Amino acid sequence: MNKKTLHILIQLVAGALVFAAVGTQLALQFEYQQSIVNFFSFFTNLSNILAGFVLLYGAVLLIQNKTSKAYDIVRGASVVYMAVVGVVFSLLLSGAELGILQPWVNTVLHYIMPVVVVAYWFINPPKNKIATKTIGYWLIFPAAYLFYSLVRGAIVNWYPYPFLNPAQDGGYSTVALYSLLVLVFFIVFSLAIRWASNLRTKKKK
């Protein structure tokens, strides 16, 4: 098996694993008559779905021997989001009740895929350099997600994560503190991933 075939296989298998996990959990949402909107309101689910599409499309680009600067930017965003998913879950949510979330699905979405996506970025960095301004683009979705979660939560009285719920001790001040902490994670990971990627890209040329 040559290197190209191996990279294609890695992305196809990882992408398929994501959609198998997400699909299994989504089926349970229907079975237990749980809110589908709530399901798609978890940052974990959205980030994993994005990662799945990115991985599968990356395999297609490799098969076609093509590169895309736009793809590299979206892929970078996916890497940042998955890194945050893994760290935030481990630090703030690992002891939470899983509910109907299947243990194997939890392992795939919160542990395996963050490691796979981040590691693969370093193993196979993009061929195009990532501009500093790209970090600003990467932060748009998390900012929009926070706004959506707080506004919808206030309307339906449901929040995807405990640290976003103003009903906890400290109210919105605590929510703001946690949000700031997560923002720091996003910025630090964005800077680190961009720097490491550009360093590897420069060496490859």
Summary of the structure (lengths in Angstrom):
residues: 205
radius of gyration: 17.7
end to end distance: 24.4
largest distance: 56.5
contacts: 612
relative contact order: 0.13
helix: 78%
strand: 0%
